[in-house]
Every structure is written in structure tokens, then in C-alpha cells.
Amino acid sequence: MADRVVLAYSGGLDTSVAIGWLRDTTGKDVVALVVDVGQRGEDLAVVRQRALDCGAVESIVVDARDEFADDHIAPAIKANALHQKRHPLVSALSRPLVAKHLALTAKQLGADSIAHGCTGAGNDQVRFEAAVAAIAPDLATLAPMRDLGLTRTRAVAYAAERALPVEPSVRSPYSVDQDLWGRAVDAGPLEDPWSAPAEELYATTQDPTVPRDPDEVTITFEQGVPVAIDGQRFSVLRIVQELDALAGKHGVGRLDVVEDRVIGVKARVVYEAPAAVALIAAHEELENLTLERDVLRFKRQAEAEWADLVYDGLWFGGLKRSLDAFIDHTQLRVAGDVRLRLHGGRAVVTGRRSGQSLYDFELATDDAGGAADQSRAKGFTDTWALPGRIAARRDRAD
């Protein structure tokens, strides 16, 4: 029905108020869509009912956790995806999946528009709308917080006037977004980049300065994807959940960064991503064992571009698809085991092994009897240094 709009619903104040606001402003019936990507918090059955109580004509919950793990997190691991070489793509990785379900639900219901609760100050407005445009270009997008004048103050007043079953959070000054891959915290005291993060803002990692015994864990990969922990096979979803708990116990994955938002504004964000940091560290080290030098060198450039594209909301773009094809090809022989030591906020690789290894002990050893013929090295070194020698002679003559 064209007189319906499908709203990406979180259960919080802004999207709860947006239900009635959209209906009153546009005359459309609102369908609330909750996409479960592993966000911690309220029971989603409660969230679903809240949407109905706030005036939605229908409320739908989609369990997309396995889809998120298999189709979004696994590619991010294969790409060693770290934006600005620092932080894993937490919110950026889940937004295209939410947008996909928004577009598909709108198509199934015959709706002509979707809506989200993003403001005009952040990245997510770009990610949602770029993804929906790539999937369903005929759908219109409504953004009440950005386009219809729905400020935070007016949202609080609107909820109070209509006795909506939702309250603004007054206990925490922080803005928090989380999914299976991690947790992002900003706003409040963090808006001062000189202000140190308070211990109270962390939820999935423990204080790494507290003395505790280290843990060792062995992760098995097949074609670049983690498939087992300590020899026991699990789904990607379960591996992320297990490592989140184990690495989080040691404070692994705490990241405090100033990042460049898509809209050109710098923002300070504190991340908690224990499983992401541990898995990327392990995967990258396995690649060092199994990939040729030139492939590794070029792949590092592709990884940075891949991470930027995803951060910028271009998950469904042509360049991203082409990079996916390249990265998938590099992973065909990335298989084996990596041992990690988790302690004091760090995930340190202490061992790696693979049936696809390019490491040759007989060539690598300095002991007598090794396979390397060192007499060949002089000619290679002379030839390698030749361009620099010629340039030096020219420069000395100037």
C-alpha cells in the first residue's frame, strides 16, 4: 500500500515518537521494522510491542544475526577492515543490512517510502539512504529528526503529551550504538578530545589494568573465515560471541579515536570491539604466513579502500563489489590455526601454522646445512642497489 512507510525502529525515544510524527505529518500508516543485528539491550518482543503501543499499524522483528555474521562480518575479517587504520567498522557494517531489510519489507508491503531516525549530523543518514537507493531507487526516504523538525526537545514533549511508553535516558550523557561486531560511544564528556574516558562508559570490556591470568585461544580459519575455537567448530556468529566474552574479560578492543565523518566533521568516539580486534589480528597474521609478498602489499591498499567505502555507506557500490572479488580470491589458501594470548588489553599472536604455509624452515634458518645458497645473495644485492647507486653518482656530480 503506497500510503505506508516502513520505519527502521530501535525502540528508543526518537523512533518511538517518529511513528506518530510521521503519521501526523504525512498521513501515512507506519510499519515499524526492528532488525536484530546482535544489539544488546531490551527484549525485542518488548520493543516490538512498544512500536504498536506508539501507533504503528504493524511491527516486524527480523532476526538477522547470522546473516550479519556471515555476509558482513566475515567479509570484514577477510578484508582486515579497520577504518583510518584504527577501528573496526561497527555501525557502518550493520547499516546496509538494516537498509536492505527496510527496502525489501517496503517492496513486500507495497509501500512507497522508508524512514529512519538519523539526524543531519552523523554518518548513518548517508549509509541508510545510499543503500536504499542502490537496492530500491524508486523508494522515497523520510527522516523526521532531520527533515521534519523533530528535535530532541520536541520529541520529549511529544512523548509526554501522548503518554507514550518510552522515556528519554537522563541517566547517561553518552550516545551508544552497538551490534554484534562492537559498541560505539560518543557525546557527553567525550566531545572534549582531551577528556579521558571514564571507566563507567565501558560495558563489554573489563579494566585491562586489573591483574588477572592470561588466556590462550587457538582460532582456526578456512578461506579467511574463522570456523573453530580451540578445535571446536562454531558458526561465525557463535565465534564472535565467544571471543567477545573471552577477549572482553581482558579489556581487549578498547579504542579511543578521532575520526572523520562522511559529512566532513571530526568526531571523537570510544569503541569496544574485543572479538573484532582479536579476529583481525589473528587473520592478518595467518595471511602473512600464506600469501605472497606482492599480494600482501597490494591487499593492504585494497583493505584501506574497502574500509573507507563501507564507512562512507557504499556497501552496494560497484568498486566495493570489485574489491570483494579480489579479496575473496586472495583468501582461497588462507587456512590454518592462529594462537592468541589475551592479557592486559592486548591480543598477541604467539603462534601460527598452516598446510598452505609459504614459510620454508630450510630456507629461513641461519643454521649450517640450510637450503639457502647465500653465495647468490651478493649478485642480487648489487643489482637491487644499482638504481640508488646510479642516482647517488648523478646527485654527487651536481
C-alpha positions in Angstrom: 0.0 0.0 0.0 1.5 3.3 -1.1 0.1 5.1 1.9 2.5 3.2 4.2 6.0 4.0 5.3 8.4 1.4 6.8 10.4 2.9 9.7 13.8 1.5 11.0 12.7 1.2 14.6 15.1 0.9 17.6 12.6 1.2 20.4 14.2 4.5 21.7 12.6 7.9 22.2 13.4 9.3 18.7 12.0 6.4 16.6 9.1 5.9 19.0 8.0 9.5 18.7 8.7 9.3 14.9 5.8 6.8 14.5 3.1 9.4 15.4 5.1 12.3 13.9 5.3 10.6 10.5 1.6 9.6 10.6 0.5 13.1 11.6 2.8 14.9 9.1 2.5 12.6 6.1 -0.9 10.9 6.6 0.8 7.5 6.1 0.4 4.4 8.3 3.7 3.4 9.9 5.2 -0.1 9.9 7.9 -0.4 12.5 10.8 -2.7 11.5 13.3 -4.0 14.1 16.3 -5.7 12.6 18.2 -7.8 15.2 22.0 -7.5 14.4 23.1 -8.5 17.8 22.5 -5.3 19.6 22.4 -5.8 23.4 19.7 -4.3 25.4 15.9 -4.8 25.7 13.9 -7.9 24.8 13.0 -7.4 21.2 9.5 -8.7 21.9 9.0 -5.8 24.2 10.4 -3.4 21.6 8.0 -4.8 19.0 5.0 -4.2 21.4 6.2 -0.7 22.2 6.0 0.2 18.5 2.4 -0.9 18.4 1.6 1.0 21.6 3.2 4.1 20.0 0.8 3.8 17.0 2.4 1.6 14.4 -0.1 -0.4 12.3 2.3 -3.3 12.2 5.6 -4.2 14.0 8.0 -6.6 12.5 11.1 -8.1 14.1 13.8 -9.8 11.8 16.5 -11.9 13.4 19.4 -11.1 11.1 22.3 -12.0 13.4 23.5 -15.0 11.3 23.1 -13.0 8.1 25.1 -10.2 9.7 27.8 -12.5 10.8 28.1 -14.5 7.5 27.5 -11.7 5.0 29.0 -8.7 6.7 31.4 -9.6 9.5 33.1 -12.5 7.6 33.9 -10.2 4.6 35.2 -7.6 7.1 37.5 -10.1 8.6 38.8 -11.2 5.2 39.4 -7.5 4.4 41.1 -6.9 7.8 38.8 -3.9 7.8 39.9 -1.1 10.1 38.8 2.5 9.3 41.7 5.0 9.4 43.9 2.0 10.4 42.4 2.2 13.9 38.9 0.9 14.5 36.6 -1.9 13.1 33.5 -0.9 11.2 30.9 -1.2 13.9 27.8 0.8 12.9 28.9 1.1 9.3 28.9 -2.7 8.9 25.3 -3.2 10.1 23.6 -0.3 8.4 23.5 -1.7 4.9 21.9 -4.9 6.2 19.2 -2.9 8.1 18.7 -0.8 4.9 18.3 -3.9 2.8 15.6 -5.3 5.1 13.9 -1.9 5.1 13.8 -1.8 1.3 12.7 -5.5 1.0 9.9 -5.0 3.5 8.7 -1.9 1.8 8.6 -3.7 -1.5 6.7 -6.7 0.0 4.1 -4.4 1.6 3.8 -2.2 -1.5 4.9 0.9 0.5 6.4 3.8 -1.4 8.8 5.1 1.3 11.0 4.1 4.2 12.1 6.2 7.2 14.9 6.4 9.7 15.7 8.3 12.9 19.0 9.7 11.9 19.9 13.4 12.4 21.7 15.5 9.9 24.9 15.5 11.9 26.1 11.9 11.6 27.1 9.1 9.2 24.1 6.9 9.3 21.8 9.1 7.3 24.2 8.6 4.4 24.6 4.9 4.9 20.8 4.2 5.1 19.9 6.3 2.1 22.8 5.3 -0.2 22.0 1.6 0.5 18.2 2.0 -0.1 18.9 4.0 -3.3 21.1 1.2 -4.6 18.6 -1.5 -3.8 15.3 0.2 -4.5 15.9 3.5 -6.2 12.1 4.3 -6.5 11.6 4.4 -2.7 11.4 7.8 -1.1 13.2 8.3 2.2 11.8 10.3 5.2 14.0 11.4 8.1 11.9 13.1 10.8 14.7 14.1 13.0 16.5 15.8 10.1 13.8 16.9 7.7 10.5 17.4 9.7 11.8 19.5 12.6 11.7 16.7 15.2 14.3 18.0 17.7 15.1 16.1 20.9 13.3 18.7 23.0 10.1 18.4 20.8 10.4 14.6 20.9 10.4 14.6 24.7 7.4 17.0 24.8 5.5 14.9 22.2 6.1 11.7 24.2 4.9 13.3 27.4 1.8 14.8 25.8 0.7 11.4 24.4 1.9 9.3 27.3 4.0 7.1 25.1 5.6 4.1 26.7 9.1 5.4 26.3 11.3 7.7 28.3 14.4 9.7 27.3 17.5 8.5 29.0 18.6 11.0 31.6 20.9 8.8 33.4 23.7 8.7 30.9 25.2 11.6 28.9 26.6 9.3 26.3 25.2 8.2 22.9 25.6 4.5 22.4 25.3 2.3 19.3 26.0 -1.4 19.3 25.7 -4.5 17.3 27.3 -8.0 17.2 30.7 -6.5 16.0 31.1 -3.9 18.7 30.0 -0.9 20.6 30.4 2.8 19.8 30.1 5.5 22.4 30.2 9.3 21.8 28.8 12.6 23.0 28.7 13.9 26.6 32.2 14.3 28.1 33.8 12.6 25.1 33.1 15.7 23.0 36.2 17.2 24.6 39.0 15.3 22.9 41.2 16.0 26.0 38.8 14.4 28.4 39.8 10.8 29.4 37.1 8.1 29.0 35.6 7.2 32.3 35.5 3.6 33.3 31.8 3.7 33.6 31.2 4.1 29.9 32.6 0.6 29.1 30.1 -2.3 29.1 31.6 -5.2 27.2 35.3 -5.0 28.2 36.8 -5.2 31.7 39.5 -2.9 33.0 42.7 -4.2 31.4 44.9 -2.8 34.3 43.3 -5.2 36.8 45.7 -8.1 37.4 44.4 -11.4 36.0 45.8 -14.5 34.5 46.1 -14.5 30.7 44.1 -16.8 28.4 45.3 -18.5 25.3 42.9 -19.4 22.5 43.5 -21.0 19.1 41.4 -19.8 16.2 41.0 -21.9 13.0 40.4 -20.3 9.7 39.2 -21.7 6.3 39.4 -19.5 3.3 39.9 -16.5 5.5 36.8 -17.1 7.7 37.0 -18.3 11.3 35.4 -21.7 11.8 36.6 -23.0 15.1 37.9 -22.1 18.6 40.3 -24.5 20.3 39.3 -27.2 17.8 35.6 -26.9 18.3 33.7 -25.7 15.2 31.1 -22.9 15.5 29.2 -20.6 13.3 30.7 -17.1 12.7 28.0 -15.7 15.0 29.0 -18.0 17.8 32.7 -17.4 17.4 32.2 -13.7 17.6 30.1 -14.1 20.7 32.6 -16.4 22.4 35.6 -14.2 21.6 33.7 -11.1 22.7 33.3 -12.6 26.2 36.8 -14.1 26.4 38.8 -11.1 24.9 36.5 -8.6 26.7 37.4 -10.1 30.0 41.0 -8.9 29.4 40.0 -5.4 28.1 40.9 -6.2 24.5 39.3 -3.9 21.9 39.2 -0.6 23.8 39.8 2.1 21.2 39.7 5.9 21.6 39.7 7.7 18.2 39.0 10.9 16.5 37.5 10.0 13.2 36.4 11.9 10.1 32.6 11.6 9.5 31.3 11.4 6.0 29.8 14.8 6.2 33.2 16.3 6.9 33.0 16.8 10.7 35.6 15.3 13.1 34.1 13.2 15.9 35.6 11.6 19.0 34.3 8.0 19.5 35.3 5.3 22.0 34.9 1.8 20.7 34.6 -1.6 22.4 35.3 -4.4 19.9 37.0 -7.3 21.6 36.2 -10.0 19.1 36.8 -7.8 16.1 40.3 -6.8 17.3 41.2 -10.3 18.2 39.9 -11.9 15.0 41.5 -9.3 12.7 44.9 -9.7 14.5 44.7 -13.4 14.0 43.6 -13.3 10.4 46.2 -10.8 9.4 49.0 -12.9 10.8 47.7 -16.0 9.0 47.8 -14.1 5.8 51.5 -13.2 6.5 52.1 -16.9 6.5 50.1 -17.9 3.5 50.1 -15.1 0.9 52.9 -13.9 -1.4 54.6 -10.7 -0.7 53.2 -8.8 -3.7 49.7 -10.0 -2.9 50.0 -8.8 0.7 51.4 -5.5 -0.4 48.6 -4.8 -2.8 45.9 -6.2 -0.5 46.8 -3.7 2.2 45.9 -0.9 -0.2 42.7 -2.6 -1.1 41.8 -3.1 2.5 42.1 0.6 3.3 39.8 1.4 0.3 37.3 -1.3 1.3 37.1 0.1 4.8 36.6 3.6 3.5 33.9 2.6 1.1 32.0 0.7 3.9 32.4 3.6 6.3 31.1 6.0 3.7 28.0 4.0 3.1 28.9 2.5 -0.3 28.4 -1.2 0.6 26.4 -1.8 -2.6 28.6 0.2 -4.9 30.5 -1.2 -7.9 34.0 -0.6 -6.5 33.2 -2.4 -3.3 31.9 -5.4 -5.3 35.0 -5.5 -7.4 37.2 -5.3 -4.3 35.2 -8.2 -2.8 36.0 -10.3 -5.8 39.7 -9.6 -5.4 39.8 -10.1 -1.6 37.8 -13.4 -1.9 40.4 -14.7 -4.4 43.2 -13.9 -2.0 41.6 -16.0 0.7 41.5 -19.3 -1.2 44.6 -20.5 0.7 44.2 -18.6 3.9 43.6 -21.6 6.1 45.2 -22.8 9.4 45.4 -22.1 13.1 46.5 -18.9 15.0 47.2 -19.0 18.7 46.4 -15.8 20.6 47.4 -14.7 24.1 44.8 -12.4 25.7 46.0 -10.3 28.5 46.3 -6.7 29.7 44.1 -5.2 26.9 46.0 -6.9 24.1 45.5 -9.9 21.8 49.0 -11.1 20.9 49.7 -13.7 18.3 52.1 -16.3 19.7 51.9 -19.0 17.1 50.6 -19.8 13.6 50.5 -22.9 11.4 49.0 -23.8 8.1 49.0 -26.5 5.5 49.1 -23.7 3.0 52.2 -22.0 4.5 54.8 -20.3 2.4 57.2 -20.4 5.3 60.1 -22.8 4.5 62.3 -23.6 7.5 65.2 -24.8 5.4 65.3 -21.5 3.6 64.7 -19.4 6.7 67.2 -21.0 9.0 70.6 -19.5 9.6 72.0 -22.8 10.8 74.6 -24.7 8.8 73.0 -27.0 6.3 70.1 -24.8 5.4 68.8 -24.9 1.9 69.5 -21.3 1.1 72.6 -20.7 -1.1 74.0 -17.5 0.4 76.5 -17.0 -2.3 73.7 -15.9 -4.6 72.8 -13.0 -2.3 75.8 -10.8 -3.4 74.7 -10.6 -7.0 71.1 -9.9 -6.1 72.0 -7.2 -3.6 74.3 -5.5 -6.1 71.6 -5.5 -8.7 68.9 -4.3 -6.2 71.1 -1.4 -5.1 72.1 -0.4 -8.6 69.4 2.3 -9.2 70.3 4.0 -5.9 74.0 3.9 -6.7 73.5 5.5 -10.1 71.3 8.2 -8.7 73.8 8.9 -6.0 76.6 9.4 -8.5 74.4 11.8 -10.5 73.5 13.8 -7.4 77.1 14.0 -6.2 78.1 15.4 -9.6 75.7 18.3 -9.3 
